[in-house]
Amino acid sequence: DWGGKTIAVEISAKNKLGIDKLLEMVLLQAEVEDFRANPAGKLLGTIIESHVAQGKGPVASIIIQNGTLKIGDIVAAGSGFGRVKSMEDEHGRKMKSAGPSMPVVVSGFSDLPEAGEILQTTTTIDEARQIAITSQKLKHSRRLNVRSKIKADVNSKALNLVLKADVVGSLEAIKQSFSKLKNDEVQINILQEGIGEVNENDILLADSSKATVIAFRVKTNPKAINLAKQKKVIIDSYDVIYELLENVTSAVIEM
């Protein structure tokens, strides 16, 4: 609409406006760009989100982009691997296989894969495990390289935190773990908590209260990243809860 090459479609899911137009434009773009997938080819999928489901353990919502995923397939995605135990479509109906462009909820992972991770199949469970281990090592080394230090104000004896997490269950688990770190000398204050990505409001609150932003399995939007740099606010990101607790414990001990 502004003279660029990207198609613009005004939509409102709430008012059910423009959805048909959006789908029409997606299909048109796919036809013009000649996007193709091979149901018989090598499996490729993308993790949309993941969570722990009662009675099923780690499950992930996946979009299949190429190939066909079947019950019993050995898969790996990020730090998660395993054998596909069950598959459901977006309506909760059980499925035996899923081809290109199909969204599915899959159970059978050893650990929660992150959103954006690429799903692939392997011939053996050992091969899948090795892919997951390699992914974990890469993530850990990156975290060590970019790890910011939680602000520990030794004068105030209060550790102020702004906490953002992927799901309510994560928030509750983290808060419960923090409660065990309480002592007479240092107070842990969670000034604000929420679900979803770190935004500018989180940064502004952290800046005004000399707090550290804790992001557990969530991303930070670009504007918030820029604002954090300007305000010199620390955003500490974690994927594993024990690493978060280790760093908070270290900060408490230092204080």
C-alpha positions in Angstrom: 0.0 0.0 0.0 3.0 2.3 0.5 4.6 1.4 -2.9 6.6 -1.5 -1.7 6.6 -5.2 -2.8 5.0 -6.5 0.4 1.3 -7.2 0.2 -0.7 -5.4 2.8 -4.1 -6.7 4.0 -6.1 -5.1 6.7 -7.6 -7.8 9.0 -9.4 -8.1 12.3 -9.8 -11.6 13.9 -12.1 -10.1 16.5 -14.5 -8.7 13.9 -13.9 -11.5 11.4 -12.8 -9.0 8.7 -10.2 -9.5 6.0 -9.3 -13.2 6.8 -10.5 -14.5 3.4 -8.6 -11.7 1.7 -5.5 -12.6 3.7 -5.7 -16.3 2.7 -6.3 -15.3 -0.9 -3.1 -13.2 -0.9 -1.1 -15.9 0.8 -2.1 -18.4 -1.9 -1.5 -15.9 -4.7 2.0 -15.1 -3.4 2.7 -18.9 -3.1 1.7 -19.4 -6.7 3.7 -16.4 -8.0 6.8 -17.4 -6.1 6.2 -21.1 -7.0 6.5 -22.4 -3.4 6.4 -26.2 -3.4 6.7 -28.9 -0.9 7.3 -32.6 -1.4 5.2 -34.9 0.9 7.6 -37.7 0.1 10.8 -35.7 0.7 13.0 -35.1 3.8 10.9 -34.0 6.8 11.2 -30.3 7.7 9.0 -28.5 10.3 9.1 -25.5 12.5 8.3 -25.4 16.2 5.6 -22.7 16.8 5.3 -23.1 20.6 5.8 -25.8 23.3 4.6 -26.5 26.8 4.2 -29.3 29.3 0.8 -31.0 29.0 -0.7 -33.0 31.9 -0.4 -36.7 31.1 1.6 -36.1 28.0 4.8 -34.4 29.1 6.5 -32.0 26.7 4.4 -31.3 23.6 5.0 -28.9 20.7 2.9 -27.2 18.1 4.6 -27.7 14.7 4.0 -26.6 11.1 5.1 -29.2 8.6 6.9 -27.6 5.7 8.2 -30.6 3.8 7.9 -34.4 4.0 5.4 -36.3 6.1 5.5 -36.8 9.9 4.1 -40.1 11.2 3.4 -41.7 14.5 6.5 -43.5 15.7 9.0 -41.3 13.8 12.2 -40.4 15.7 12.5 -36.6 15.8 14.9 -34.0 17.1 14.3 -30.2 17.5 16.7 -28.1 19.5 17.3 -29.7 22.9 14.3 -32.0 22.6 14.2 -35.4 20.9 12.2 -38.6 21.1 9.7 -40.8 19.3 6.4 -39.3 18.2 3.8 -40.8 20.5 0.7 -38.8 19.5 -0.4 -36.2 17.0 -3.4 -33.9 17.0 -4.8 -31.3 14.6 -5.8 -27.8 15.5 -9.2 -29.2 16.7 -7.7 -31.8 19.0 -8.5 -34.7 16.6 -6.0 -37.6 16.6 -3.9 -38.0 13.5 -1.6 -40.8 12.2 0.4 -38.6 9.8 0.8 -34.9 8.8 2.0 -33.5 5.5 3.2 -30.1 4.3 1.4 -27.0 5.6 -0.4 -28.9 8.3 -0.3 -27.7 11.9 0.0 -30.5 14.5 0.5 -30.9 18.2 3.1 -33.6 18.9 4.0 -35.4 22.1 7.0 -37.6 22.8 9.8 -35.0 23.3 12.4 -35.5 26.0 12.5 -31.7 26.6 10.7 -28.6 25.5 12.0 -27.4 22.1 12.0 -23.6 21.6 9.8 -21.7 19.2 11.6 -21.4 15.9 13.6 -24.6 16.3 13.7 -26.8 13.2 12.2 -30.3 13.5 13.9 -33.1 11.7 13.7 -36.9 11.6 16.6 -39.4 12.3 17.0 -43.1 11.7 18.0 -43.9 15.3 17.2 -42.5 18.8 21.0 -42.1 19.5 21.3 -39.9 16.4 18.4 -37.7 17.6 19.9 -37.6 21.2 23.3 -36.5 19.7 21.6 -33.7 17.8 19.9 -32.5 21.0 23.1 -32.6 23.0 25.0 -30.6 20.3 22.2 -28.0 20.3 22.3 -27.8 24.1 26.1 -27.3 24.1 25.8 -24.5 21.4 23.1 -22.7 23.4 25.1 -23.0 26.6 28.3 -21.6 25.0 26.3 -18.7 23.6 24.7 -18.0 27.0 28.2 -17.9 28.6 29.4 -15.5 25.9 26.5 -13.1 26.2 25.4 -13.6 29.8 24.7 -10.3 31.6 25.1 -10.1 35.3 22.0 -9.7 37.5 22.1 -6.3 39.2 23.0 -6.8 42.9 22.7 -3.6 44.8 24.7 -4.3 48.0 23.6 -1.1 49.6 19.8 -1.6 49.4 19.9 -5.3 50.2 17.0 -5.8 47.8 17.1 -7.7 44.5 14.5 -6.1 42.2 13.3 -8.2 39.3 10.9 -7.9 36.4 9.9 -11.4 35.4 8.6 -12.5 32.0 7.9 -16.1 31.1 6.4 -18.3 28.4 3.5 -19.8 30.3 1.8 -19.4 33.7 3.3 -22.7 34.9 6.8 -21.4 34.4 6.0 -18.2 36.4 4.7 -20.2 39.3 7.6 -22.6 39.3 10.1 -19.7 39.3 8.3 -17.8 42.1 8.1 -20.9 44.2 11.8 -21.4 43.8 12.6 -17.8 44.7 10.6 -18.2 47.9 13.1 -20.8 49.0 15.9 -18.3 48.7 14.4 -15.8 51.2 16.5 -14.8 54.1 16.7 -12.0 56.7 19.5 -10.1 54.9 18.3 -10.0 51.3 14.9 -9.5 49.9 13.9 -10.7 46.4 11.2 -8.3 45.0 9.3 -9.3 41.8 8.1 -5.9 40.8 6.2 -7.1 37.8 5.4 -10.5 36.2 3.8 -11.5 33.0 3.5 -13.9 30.0 5.0 -13.1 26.6 7.9 -11.2 25.2 9.8 -8.4 27.0 8.5 -5.0 26.0 9.3 -1.3 26.5 7.1 -1.0 29.6 9.2 -3.8 31.3 12.3 -1.8 30.5 11.0 1.5 31.8 9.9 -0.1 35.0 13.3 -1.8 35.4 15.1 1.5 34.8 13.0 3.4 37.3 13.4 0.8 40.0 17.0 -0.4 39.3 15.8 -3.8 38.5 17.0 -6.6 36.2 14.6 -8.1 33.6 14.4 -11.9 33.7 13.2 -13.4 30.4 12.4 -17.1 30.7 11.9 -18.8 27.4 10.6 -15.6 25.8 12.1 -13.1 23.3 12.6 -9.4 23.6 11.0 -7.2 21.0 13.5 -5.0 19.0 12.2 -1.7 20.4 12.7 -3.0 24.0 16.3 -4.1 23.1 17.2 -0.6 21.9 15.6 1.0 24.9 17.4 -1.3 27.3 20.7 -0.3 25.6 19.8 3.4 26.1 18.8 3.0 29.7 21.5 0.4 30.5 19.0 -2.1 31.7 20.1 -5.7 31.9 17.9 -8.3 30.2 18.9 -11.7 31.5 17.5 -14.5 29.3 17.2 -18.2 30.3 15.9 -21.4 28.9 16.7 -23.7 31.8 15.3 -22.9 35.3 18.3 -24.2 37.3 20.6 -21.7 35.5 18.3 -18.9 36.4 18.2 -20.0 40.1 22.0 -20.4 40.1 22.5 -16.8 39.0 19.9 -15.4 41.4 21.4 -17.3 44.2 24.9 -15.9 43.3 23.5 -12.4 43.3 21.8 -13.0 46.8 25.1 -14.3 48.2 27.0 -11.4 46.8 24.6 -9.0 48.5 
